[in-house]
C-alpha cells in the first residue's frame, strides 16, 4: 500500500488544514479523504519541483494549474480517469478556498477535465471472416481437417477458453440427435457450468469422432496427429495458423477472438441477456460481460 502523508504534517498550510476539516465534515469516507490528500500532496510536490520552492497557493495563477494538467497527460501519461481524479482534487480545494474568501480568483475554475476516450467492445470475427476460417479448417492437411473444423466450431459456438477446450474429455460431452451439451470443469475438476451445443457444433464433433479411434470416457476430445492429447499451445498455434491460411488480416485472431465472437453474436441473438451470457462464459460479475454492450468501432453492417 502507498503511504499517504497528511496535509497537517506540512507547515504553513493553515487554510489547507481547513480544507481537510471540510472534507471530514462532508461525511466522506476515510478512503476518499485520504485520496484527496494524496492527490493534493502530489500537486504541491510538482509545484515545488518546477518553482524550486512551494509557492503560496493563494497567489497561484491559472497557468500553473493548466500546466499541471498537461504534465499529468504528457509526462506522466496517465489515463483520463487518473488525470481527472487529480484535477478534481485541485478544483475542489480552490473552490472551497474561493467560497470561503481565502482567494480572490479561482485558478482552477476554467481548467477542463479530460474527455475519456471512447472504449469500444472487443473485436470479433465478421461473418465472412468466420466462414473463411472454417473453410481453412476444413481444408487442413495431415488428416486434421475434421479436428480443426470441430475445434473452431466448438470455440466460436460456446465461448470456451482455450484452456477449457484443451481440457474437454469425452465424459464432458453429451451429444444427441436434437440436443447436446458440454460440461466445463475448473482446474480442480469440479463441474462449473453446462453449455448447450447447437446443431452445427454437434455435427462437427460427431464427424471428427467418426474419423478417429474409439475413445474412453476419460480420453481428451482433441488429439494431435500423433494421437497425443492436444496441449493448449498446440490449439493456440492451430488457430493462428488457420487465421493466416484464411487471410484474416483485419484483426489478430486468437482463441480469445473466438470467445469474443461468441459473446457478441449471443447478445445480437438474445439482446439484454447479460446474466445468461455471464453464466455461459463462466463469469461471476455482470460488469465483466458488460464490455460486449459497448459500441463497435465499425458499423454493424460490416460485421
C-alpha positions in Angstrom: 0.0 0.0 0.0 1.2 3.5 -0.7 1.8 5.8 2.2 -0.3 9.0 2.2 1.1 12.0 4.0 -1.5 14.2 5.7 -1.7 17.9 5.0 -1.3 18.5 8.7 2.3 17.3 8.5 3.2 20.1 6.2 3.9 23.5 7.8 2.5 26.9 6.8 -0.7 25.4 5.4 -3.4 26.7 7.7 -6.1 27.1 5.0 -5.3 23.6 3.7 -5.9 22.2 7.2 -9.3 23.9 7.0 -10.0 22.2 3.7 -9.1 18.9 5.3 -11.6 19.6 8.1 -14.2 20.5 5.4 -13.7 17.1 3.7 -14.3 15.4 7.0 -17.4 17.5 7.7 -18.8 16.3 4.4 -19.0 12.8 5.8 -16.8 11.4 3.1 -15.3 8.0 3.6 -11.8 7.9 5.1 -10.5 6.4 1.9 -12.0 9.3 -0.2 -10.4 11.8 2.2 -7.0 10.2 2.0 -7.3 10.1 -1.7 -7.9 13.9 -1.9 -4.9 14.4 0.4 -2.7 12.2 -1.6 -3.6 13.9 -4.9 -3.1 17.4 -3.4 0.3 16.4 -2.0 1.2 15.3 -5.5 0.2 18.6 -6.8 2.2 20.5 -4.2 5.2 18.4 -4.8 5.0 19.2 -8.5 4.7 22.9 -7.8 7.8 22.8 -5.5 9.7 21.0 -8.3 9.0 23.5 -11.0 9.4 26.6 -8.8 12.2 25.5 -6.7 10.1 26.1 -3.7 6.4 25.7 -2.8 4.6 28.9 -3.9 1.8 30.5 -1.9 -1.3 28.7 -3.1 -3.4 31.9 -2.6 -1.2 33.5 -5.3 -1.2 30.6 -7.8 -2.0 31.6 -11.4 -4.3 29.6 -13.6 -1.4 28.8 -15.9 0.2 26.7 -13.2 -2.9 24.6 -12.8 -3.2 24.2 -16.5 0.5 23.2 -16.8 -0.1 20.6 -14.1 -2.8 19.1 -16.1 -0.6 18.9 -19.1 2.2 17.4 -17.0 -0.1 14.6 -16.0 -1.1 14.0 -19.6 2.2 14.4 -21.5 4.8 13.5 -18.9 3.1 11.0 -16.6 0.9 9.8 -19.4 -1.9 9.0 -17.0 -5.3 7.7 -18.2 -8.1 10.2 -18.4 -9.7 8.8 -15.2 -6.5 9.3 -13.3 -5.9 12.8 -14.6 -9.5 13.8 -13.8 -9.2 12.5 -10.3 -6.2 14.6 -9.5 -7.6 17.7 -11.2 -10.9 17.2 -9.3 -8.9 17.3 -6.0 -7.3 20.6 -7.1 -10.6 22.1 -8.3 -12.3 21.1 -5.0 -9.5 22.7 -3.0 -9.7 26.0 -4.8 -13.5 26.1 -5.0 -13.6 25.7 -1.2 -10.9 28.4 -0.8 -12.7 30.8 -3.1 -16.1 30.2 -1.5 -14.5 30.9 1.9 -12.9 34.2 0.7 -9.4 32.9 1.1 -8.6 33.7 -2.5 -9.9 36.3 -4.9 -9.8 34.3 -8.1 -10.2 30.6 -8.5 -7.2 29.5 -10.7 -8.7 26.1 -11.3 -12.1 27.3 -12.4 -11.5 27.1 -16.1 -9.2 24.1 -16.2 -11.0 21.4 -18.0 -11.3 17.7 -17.3 -10.0 15.3 -19.9 -12.6 13.7 -22.1 -12.4 10.0 -21.6 -11.7 8.1 -24.8 -14.5 6.0 -26.2 -14.0 2.4 -25.1 -15.2 0.0 -27.8 -16.2 -3.5 -27.3 -13.7 -6.3 -28.1 -13.2 -7.1 -31.7 -14.8 -10.2 -33.2 -14.8 -12.0 -36.4 -17.2 -10.9 -39.1 -19.4 -13.5 -40.9 -17.1 -13.6 -44.0 -14.0 -14.0 -41.8 -15.6 -16.8 -39.7 -16.6 -18.6 -42.9 -13.1 -18.2 -44.3 -11.7 -19.6 -41.0 -14.0 -22.6 -41.0 -13.2 -23.2 -44.7 -9.5 -23.1 -43.9 -10.0 -25.5 -41.0 -11.9 -27.9 -43.2 -9.1 -27.9 -45.7 -6.4 -28.8 -43.2 -3.9 -31.4 -44.2 -2.4 -34.4 -42.3 -5.9 -35.8 -41.5 -6.6 -32.8 -39.2 -9.4 -31.2 -41.2 -12.3 -32.6 -39.1 -10.5 -32.0 -35.9 -9.7 -28.4 -36.7 -13.2 -27.7 -38.0 -14.7 -29.1 -34.8 -12.3 -27.0 -32.7 -13.3 -23.8 -34.4 -17.0 -24.6 -34.3 -16.8 -25.6 -30.6 -15.0 -22.4 -29.5 -17.0 -19.9 -31.6 -20.3 -21.5 -30.6 -19.6 -21.9 -26.9 -17.1 -19.2 -25.9 -14.8 -21.7 -24.2 -11.4 -20.5 -23.1 -8.5 -22.3 -24.9 -7.5 -24.0 -21.6 -11.1 -25.3 -21.3 -11.2 -26.6 -24.8 -7.9 -28.4 -24.3 -9.3 -30.0 -21.1 -12.5 -31.3 -22.6 -12.9 -35.1 -22.1 -15.3 -37.4 -23.7 -17.2 -37.7 -20.4 -17.9 -34.0 -20.5 -19.8 -34.3 -23.8 -23.5 -35.2 -24.3 -24.4 -35.4 -28.0 -27.9 -36.5 -29.1 -29.6 -36.0 -32.4 -31.6 -33.0 -31.4 -29.7 -31.7 -28.3 -26.3 -31.7 -26.7 -24.2 -30.0 -24.1 -20.7 -29.8 -22.7 -19.7 -29.7 -19.0 -16.9 -27.3 -18.3 -14.7 -28.1 -15.3 -12.3 -25.9 -13.4 -8.7 -26.8 -12.6 -9.8 -28.9 -9.6 -12.2 -31.0 -11.6 -15.4 -29.5 -10.3 -18.3 -29.2 -12.8 -18.7 -25.4 -13.1 -21.2 -24.9 -15.8 -23.0 -26.6 -18.7 -23.1 -25.1 -22.1 -25.6 -26.2 -24.8 -24.2 -27.4 -28.1 -26.1 -26.3 -31.2 -26.6 -28.5 -34.3 -23.6 -27.2 -36.2 -21.2 -27.9 -33.3 -22.8 -31.4 -32.7 -22.3 -32.3 -36.3 -18.7 -31.1 -36.4 -17.8 -33.0 -33.2 -19.6 -36.2 -34.4 -17.8 -36.0 -37.8 -14.5 -35.6 -36.1 -15.0 -38.5 -33.7 -16.1 -40.8 -36.6 -12.7 -40.4 -38.1 -10.6 -41.1 -35.0 -10.0 -44.2 -32.9 -12.6 -45.1 -30.3 -12.4 -43.0 -27.1 -12.7 -44.0 -23.5 -14.7 -41.7 -21.2 -11.6 -40.2 -19.7 -9.9 -39.6 -23.1 -9.5 -36.0 -24.2 -11.5 -34.7 -27.1 -8.7 -33.1 -29.1 -5.7 -35.2 -30.1 -2.6 -34.4 -32.2 -1.8 -36.3 -35.4 0.5 -38.4 -33.2 -2.5 -39.5 -31.1 -1.4 -37.4 -28.1 -3.7 -35.1 -26.2 -3.5 -31.6 -27.8 -1.9 -29.1 -25.5 -3.1 -25.5 -25.0 -0.1 -24.3 -27.1 -0.9 -26.8 -29.9 -4.5 -25.5 -30.1 -3.4 -21.9 -30.0 -0.9 -22.4 -32.8 -3.6 -24.2 -34.8 -6.0 -21.3 -34.6 -3.2 -18.8 -35.5 -2.2 -20.9 -38.5 -5.7 -21.3 -39.7 -6.2 -17.5 -39.5 -3.2 -16.9 -41.7 -4.4 -19.5 -44.2 -7.8 -17.9 -44.2 -6.2 -14.5 -44.9 -7.9 -12.8 -41.9 -5.7 -9.7 -41.5 -8.2 -7.1 -40.2 -7.6 -8.2 -36.6 -5.3 -10.6 -34.8 -7.1 -13.9 -34.5 -6.6 -15.9 -31.3 -8.7 -18.2 -29.2 -10.0 -15.2 -27.3 -11.2 -13.7 -30.6 -13.4 -16.7 -31.0 -14.7 -16.2 -27.4 -15.4 -12.5 -28.2 -17.2 -13.6 -31.4 -19.4 -16.0 -29.4 -20.3 -13.3 -26.8 -21.2 -10.6 -29.4 -23.2 -13.0 -31.6 -25.0 -14.3 -28.5 -26.1 -10.8 -27.5 -27.2 -10.0 -31.0 -29.4 -13.1 -30.9 -30.5 -12.5 -27.3 -30.5 -8.7 -26.6 -30.1 -7.8 -22.9 -29.3 -11.4 -21.8 -26.2 -10.4 -19.8 -26.9 -12.8 -16.9 -27.2 -15.7 -19.2 -24.1 -14.7 -21.1 -22.1 -14.4 -17.9 -23.2 -17.9 -16.9 -22.2 -19.3 -20.3 -18.8 -17.6 -20.1 -18.2 -18.6 -16.5 -18.1 -15.1 -15.1 -19.5 -14.2 -11.7 -19.8 -10.4 -12.4 -22.1 -8.8 -14.9 -19.6 -6.0 -15.2 -17.2 -8.3 -17.0 -19.7 -9.1 -19.8 -20.9 -5.5 -20.0 -17.9 -4.8 -22.2 -19.8 -6.5 -25.0 -22.6 -3.9 -24.9 -20.2 -1.1 -25.8 -20.4 0.3 -29.4 -18.5 -1.3 -32.2 -15.6 0.5 -33.9 -17.2 -0.3 -37.2 -20.8 0.0 -38.5 -22.9 -3.1 -37.8 -23.4 -3.5 -41.5 -19.8 -4.5 -41.9 -19.9 -7.2 -39.2 
